[in-house]
Each structure stands twice: as structure tokens, then as C-alpha cells.
Amino acid sequence: MENNNQLIEQIYTGCLAQGAYYIESNGEAAVIDPLRDVDSYIAKAESRGAKIKYIFETHFHADFVSGHIDLAKKTGAPIVFGPNAKPTFDAVIAEDGQVFKVGDLEIKVLHTPGHTMESSCFLLIDDNKPQSVFTGDTLFIGDVGRPDLAQKAGELTMEDLAGYLYDSLRNKIMTLPEDVIVYPGHGAGSACGKNMSKETVSTIGEQLESNYALRKDMTKEEFIKEVTEGLKTPPAYFPMNVKMNKEGYDNIDEVVNHGMKELNAEEFEAVANASGAIILDTRDPQEFAKGFIPNSINIGLDGQFAPWVGALIPIDQELLIVAEEGREEETVTRLARVGYDKALGHLKGGFNTWLNSGNEIDKVESITASDFADRIKNDKDEIVVDVRRSSEYQSEHVIDALNIELDYINDHMAEFPKDKHFFVHCKGGYRSMIASSILKSRGYDNFTDVDGGFDEIAKQDVDKTDYVCPSTL
């Protein structure tokens, strides 16, 4: 939104389902919750003749490494947190209600503990009128922030945090004028909530009408029960990201330069054997299926790349990259956004370099949904493994399919059949190839991937059910 020498821009990153914000007025700018690769914010301000005056952080993020420290070093702008924040680096710890001037605009701090204890929203005021509120992980479109990430043994429980969140929403957010625009920190696909909308902008009025957590007649006890029910275990990398955001991290330029080290096939193999690094292949799933370096893990760039890396690979794991040629830097950068800083280099020229060297390769058998339908009709004893999330599975699934969620595959490998062939599928083919690559790396060869996943299976003449079959639980 731009008018009268003012700009409010949501910079949305689909892979992380994350919204950063650039605010500008009369030559002064502020950035809210920047990603770790900060040069784009600096370039935007310079191109418009503006100076970044403040860097606002809604809280210590768990799902990505913020760019606040590097952006402050490069611009000289102070980092601003809300009350209770205790970073180990220089920052302004604002008071509740404190106001910061950006050109003709005012940004007011609203301390909203609950998601975390330092969580704060930032209310943008123009000509004494509240215009928009940047809610971080306090309020999403259709949901609120999960209250389990900042639990502290012996101090705060999930229920305690949910109680704080209830009060914050009712005292600080629901009292705002209904025409105030809501700009959240995340949208659908983020692990920071459980039921977020695909929409990334709303208004207070719309949320009062549609958001289950903002029902005016909801008691605190009802709120606590509803927001704490059905929460999945957070990805294992979350605590390390919080630590990095609170205590600091290596400069991203140095991290990317290290990961951009070019290795020929012989060097790549030598480093892999000597280091114990995981080979991460970020190509398209079906390209990966046709041929890959043995024991590679496929997590395609053109999907929710960083969250799946975070869910399935330990954050301190060394990595060797196989990427589509020309996308190596993008791969290393996106890994760094979630704190994966130990890329040892990449295969120069991509997979073709390995193929042309005459080295051994592996493949995944992948068939169409039509062929899958024919095969299970002809053999009623075929086993089908559905790696979608349980909520997707419960909505509709192939009769008698076994549900093993990709999120927890490393804990459930023993549930995959070892002595009988099985099919594996997800919704569209992205997750099932991740699962297939993990299965291959663990010595499984007796399975077939279904290209197109359940989206294509549902179009076939295959027995499906929209309720959970007890025999598959």
C-alpha cells in the first residue's frame, strides 16, 4: 500500500509462510521481522532514497533466523524488542505503549505475551488514527500463535502461556477499531499455528467475526482448551533458531560463501566419505527419481523446502548440496534462513557431473496414478502407505492405506513393510519423494512412488473412504 510518500509493503516468503514488512514515510523506513538475507531491504530503501531507521522484532522467532543483527550492522539502525526480551546483543527494549516515529508515522508497541513472553505487536498510527497492526505470532488470519514453544520447566506451562495470550488478545488487539488492517507474521503452512488461513491480510473486524480464538463469549478456560488442543510436536530445529535469534549468529555472507565451494565429482565423493555429511539433493522430485547419488535425500527447492529440512535433518548436520545448475546459491541461502549453516560445498555442474563421471547411481520407481489404480485392482493384497498428515488422511484416503506421516518418518521406519512390496504417496508427489529418498537411504528397495499423489489417485477408480478405517490406526 503506497500513498502520500508512504509505503507499507508485505514481503511474503512462501517457503517459510513468513511475512516481513517494510514501512516508509518521508525518507525514513522501518523493517519488521526481516529474513536473514537482508540485502533486499537495504536495496529497497536505497532505491527509494530512504534510510532504515528502526528494525522491529515481534519476538524471538523459532521457525527462522531473523536478519535483525546483520541488518543493524549494515545500516546502523537499532533493533527494537518489546518488554521482557533479553538478547545478548545491543537492542532497545521498549516499554509497553512506547511510540517510535518513522517519518510522519508513529509505531506504538503493544506488549502481547502469550506466544512468548516478549511477544509484541506494533500498531501503526497515521495522523492520530490507528491504521494497521503488525501482529507477529500473536494473531494470525484465522488463528493465534501456539502457546507451547516458550514453556519453561518449573516456571511456565503451555496453559500459563495460553492464559497470557487470552488476556493479550482481549485487552490489546480486540479493542482496536474494526477497520484496522491486520498484518500477521505467518500464513498457512507455518508450524507456528495450527489452523491458519491462506490469506495473509485481514482486518480486526473480519477476525472478530471469523477467528475461532476471538469469540467474544469465550471464557479463558475455553480459550486455553481450544488453543492447546491438537498441537503437533514442533520441529526439532526450533530451539536452535530461538537461541540464534537471541544470542547472535555468523554473518550470512560468510555462510553462503562457504556453501558455494565448488566440488568436482571426485572431490565431492571424497568429502562425503570423510565427513559423514548428508547429501541433500534439491532437484525436482521426478528428476531425482530418474537418477541420484546413492543415499541422497531429496527435498525439492520448489516446495516447502526449509521447513522440511528443519523437520527431518538435525540442525548441526553437515551437508553436501546437489542442486539444479544455477540454483546453488539459492539453496545455501534458504538453508541459512533456518539456521543450517554447515553446507560444505556443492557438486559443480549438478547431478550431470556425477552421471558423466561414470559413478554409481540409484533410482526410485515412480508410476502414474492410473498405473497405480490398475495394479492395486489386480492385486488386492498390495500395501499402500500414505505419508500425508493425519488430518489429510482422515479427510479421505485409499481404503486400508497405512498412514505414516512424513513429519515423523524417522521415528517410524520399522512400520514400513520389509518383506513385501508397497506403494507410497502423499498429496501431490513432493513429500512422497522425500519419503522415498529416506527409505532408499535406509536400504528399502521394495516400494514404488505414486507420481501426483492423492490429488491424481482421487481421479481414478480406486476405493476411497472419508473416515478413518480402524484397521489402519
Sequence and secondary structure as in RCSB ss.txt:
>XXXX:A:sequence
MENNNQLIEQIYTGCLAQGAYYIESNGEAAVIDPLRDVDSYIAKAESRGAKIKYIFETHFHADFVSGHIDLAKKT
GAPIVFGPNAKPTFDAVIAEDGQVFKVGDLEIKVLHTPGHTMESSCFLLIDDNKPQSVFTGDTLFIGDVGRPDLA
QKAGELTMEDLAGYLYDSLRNKIMTLPEDVIVYPGHGAGSACGKNMSKETVSTIGEQLESNYALRKDMTKEEFIK
EVTEGLKTPPAYFPMNVKMNKEGYDNIDEVVNHGMKELNAEEFEAVANASGAIILDTRDPQEFAKGFIPNSINIG
LDGQFAPWVGALIPIDQELLIVAEEGREEETVTRLARVGYDKALGHLKGGFNTWLNSGNEIDKVESITASDFADR
IKNDKDEIVVDVRRSSEYQSEHVIDALNIELDYINDHMAEFPKDKHFFVHCKGGYRSMIASSILKSRGYDNFTDV
DGGFDEIAKQDVDKTDYVCPSTL
>XXXX:A:secstr
 EETTEEEEEEEETTTTEEEEEEEETTEEEEES BS  HHHHHHHHHTT EEEEEE SS  SSS BSHHHHHHHH
   EEE TT   SS  EE  TT EEEETTEEEEEEE TTSSTT EEEEEEETTEEEEEEEETTB SS B  SSTT
 BTTTB HHHHHHHHHHHIIIIITTS TT EEEESB TT TT SS  S   EEHHHHHHH GGG TT  HHHHHH
HHHTT     TTHHHHHHHHHH    HHHHHHHHT EE HHHHHHHHHHH  EEEE S HHHHHH B TT EE  
SSSSHHHHHHHHS TT  EEEE  TT HHHHHHHHHTTT   EEEEETTTHHHHHHTT   B   EE HHHHHHH
HHH TT EEEE S HHHHHHSEETT EE  GGGGGG GGGS SSS EEEE SSSHHHHHHHHHHHHTT  SEEEE
TTHHHHHTTSS  EESS  GGG 
